[in-house]
Amino acid sequence: MSILKESWYPFFFKLARFWARFILIGMGFRYKIVREETPDPKKSYMFIANHTSMTDIMLMLVSVKNPYVFVGKQELAKIPLFGFFYKRTCILVDRSSEKSRKAVFLRAQRRLKQGLSICIFPEGGVPDDESVILDTFKDGAFRLAINHQIPIVPLTFYDNKKRFSFSFFSGGPGKMRVKIHRFLSTEGLTTQATKLLNNQARSIILNALENDLK
């Protein structure tokens, strides 16, 4: 992407948010967002959430106004229409390639230096077993956040698996609830705290999901 095109990204991000809202409403979903804390539009963040559905990307787009770039698997870019917006709001990664994974960090660092934020689904993919409430988190998002001393913003998507899972003929129209939790500071942390921060963020989302099931 050229420097000129990169300067257009905030505009394209607004367009992507409009598209996401249109798609969700068109599919019969209505969303409710609860915020414990609101991101500062002038700051960069690391946004993370649980991952159970293709609608996670659309719901993230309507939930957060700060321009950010997704880090996601490149296979989804092949999906018609969805792929058009996905690959233009995403740093694509081939998870089977170590070289590709390393390149992602360099591209993410470049975007953070441009004042953008990053969004990663730290489970790394949707669990094959739909009985799994929340899979283990990979460390990449937390290491990157510590390296750049940016806050981590955990989000919980409560209903996406129920509304539109990756199983065929499942789900249906209805409410999608989102909770934006209080931010986790990385100020003064070193990469030695990566796993601790990982566990802390995962516990926040897991507790929210488990409490909702009670």
C-alpha positions in Angstrom: 0.0 0.0 0.0 1.4 3.4 -1.0 2.0 6.3 1.5 -0.8 8.2 -0.3 -3.3 5.3 0.1 -2.2 4.8 3.7 -3.2 8.5 4.4 -6.7 7.6 3.1 -7.1 4.8 5.6 -9.2 6.7 8.3 -11.7 7.5 5.5 -11.8 3.9 4.4 -12.2 2.8 8.0 -15.3 5.0 8.3 -16.7 3.4 5.1 -16.0 -0.1 6.5 -17.9 0.8 9.7 -20.9 1.9 7.6 -20.7 -1.3 5.6 -20.5 -3.4 8.8 -23.5 -1.7 10.3 -25.5 -2.2 7.0 -24.6 -5.9 6.9 -25.5 -6.6 10.5 -28.8 -4.8 10.3 -29.5 -6.5 7.0 -29.0 -9.9 8.5 -31.5 -9.1 11.2 -29.0 -8.4 14.0 -29.3 -5.5 16.4 -26.5 -4.7 18.7 -26.1 -3.2 22.2 -22.7 -1.9 23.4 -21.9 -1.4 27.1 -18.7 0.6 27.8 -16.9 0.6 31.1 -14.3 2.9 29.5 -14.2 4.8 26.2 -11.1 4.9 24.0 -9.5 8.3 23.5 -9.7 9.1 19.7 -6.2 10.6 19.8 -4.5 7.5 21.3 -3.5 4.0 20.0 -4.8 0.8 21.6 -4.7 -2.9 21.2 -8.2 -4.2 20.8 -8.9 -7.8 21.6 -12.0 -10.0 21.7 -13.2 -13.6 21.8 -13.6 -15.1 18.3 -16.6 -17.4 17.5 -18.1 -16.1 14.2 -17.5 -14.2 11.0 -19.7 -11.5 12.4 -17.0 -10.7 15.0 -15.2 -8.5 12.5 -18.4 -6.6 11.6 -19.3 -6.2 15.3 -15.8 -5.0 16.2 -16.1 -2.4 13.4 -19.4 -0.9 14.8 -18.2 -1.1 18.4 -15.0 0.9 18.1 -14.6 4.3 16.4 -10.8 4.6 16.7 -9.3 3.7 13.3 -7.5 0.4 13.7 -6.1 -2.4 11.6 -7.0 -6.1 12.0 -4.4 -8.8 12.1 -6.1 -11.8 10.6 -5.7 -14.9 8.5 -5.3 -14.4 4.8 -7.8 -17.1 3.8 -10.8 -14.9 4.6 -9.7 -12.4 2.0 -11.0 -14.8 -0.7 -14.7 -14.5 0.5 -16.7 -12.3 -2.0 -17.5 -8.8 -0.9 -16.5 -9.6 2.7 -13.0 -10.1 1.5 -12.9 -6.7 -0.2 -13.3 -4.9 3.1 -11.4 -7.5 5.1 -8.1 -7.3 3.2 -8.3 -3.5 3.1 -8.7 -3.2 6.9 -6.3 -6.1 7.7 -2.7 -7.1 8.0 -2.9 -10.5 6.5 -1.0 -13.4 8.0 -0.3 -17.0 6.9 -0.2 -18.7 10.3 1.6 -21.7 8.8 4.6 -19.4 7.8 7.0 -18.2 10.4 8.3 -15.6 8.0 4.7 -14.2 7.5 4.1 -14.1 11.3 7.3 -12.1 11.8 6.4 -9.7 8.9 3.1 -9.0 10.7 4.9 -7.5 13.7 6.8 -5.2 11.5 3.7 -4.0 9.6 1.8 -3.6 12.9 4.6 -1.5 14.3 4.5 0.7 11.3 0.7 1.2 11.7 1.1 2.1 15.3 3.7 4.7 14.5 1.2 6.2 12.1 -1.2 6.7 15.0 -3.5 3.8 14.3 -4.6 1.1 16.6 -4.4 -2.7 16.2 -7.1 -5.4 16.6 -6.3 -9.0 17.2 -8.4 -12.0 18.1 -5.9 -13.7 20.4 -7.4 -17.1 20.2 -5.8 -17.2 16.7 -9.0 -18.7 15.1 -12.3 -20.2 15.9 -12.2 -23.4 18.0 -13.3 -26.5 16.1 -15.1 -27.6 19.2 -18.1 -25.3 19.7 -18.4 -26.3 23.3 -15.2 -24.4 24.1 -16.2 -21.1 25.7 -12.9 -19.4 25.2 -9.7 -21.0 23.8 -6.2 -20.2 25.0 -4.7 -16.9 23.9 -1.6 -16.5 21.9 1.0 -14.0 23.1 1.4 -11.8 20.0 -1.1 -9.1 20.9 0.3 -8.7 24.4 3.9 -8.6 23.4 3.2 -6.0 20.7 1.2 -3.9 23.2 4.0 -4.0 25.7 6.6 -3.2 23.1 4.7 0.0 22.2 3.3 0.7 25.7 -0.3 1.0 24.5 -3.3 0.0 26.6 -5.1 -3.3 25.9 -8.9 -3.0 25.5 -10.7 -6.3 26.1 -14.1 -6.7 24.5 -16.6 -9.5 25.1 -18.9 -10.7 22.3 -21.7 -12.6 24.1 -24.0 -13.7 21.4 -22.1 -14.1 18.1 -21.8 -17.9 18.3 -25.5 -18.2 19.0 -26.5 -15.8 16.3 -24.1 -16.8 13.4 -21.6 -19.6 14.2 -19.4 -21.3 11.6 -21.8 -24.3 11.6 -24.2 -24.4 8.7 -27.9 -23.8 9.3 -27.3 -22.4 12.8 -28.2 -19.2 14.5 -30.8 -16.6 13.6 -31.7 -12.9 13.9 -31.6 -11.2 17.3 -29.5 -9.1 19.7 -25.7 -9.1 19.8 -24.3 -7.7 23.0 -20.9 -6.2 23.4 -19.0 -5.2 26.5 -15.9 -3.0 26.3 -14.1 -3.6 29.6 -11.8 -1.4 31.5 -8.4 -1.0 29.8 -5.3 -2.9 30.9 -2.3 -0.6 31.1 1.1 -1.8 29.8 2.9 1.3 31.1 6.3 0.3 32.5 5.8 -3.4 31.7 8.5 -5.5 29.9 8.0 -8.5 27.7 8.6 -10.7 30.8 5.0 -9.7 31.8 3.6 -11.0 28.5 2.1 -14.2 29.8 0.8 -12.5 33.0 -1.0 -9.9 30.9 -2.3 -12.6 28.5 -3.9 -14.5 31.4 -5.3 -11.3 33.0 -7.0 -10.3 29.7 -8.3 -13.8 29.1 -9.7 -14.0 32.6 -11.7 -10.8 32.1 -13.4 -12.1 28.9 -13.8 -15.7 30.2 -15.5 -14.5 33.5 -17.9 -12.3 31.5 -18.9 -15.2 29.3 -19.2 -17.7 32.2 -21.3 -15.2 34.3 -23.6 -14.7 31.3 -24.2 -18.4 31.1 -25.4 -18.7 34.8 
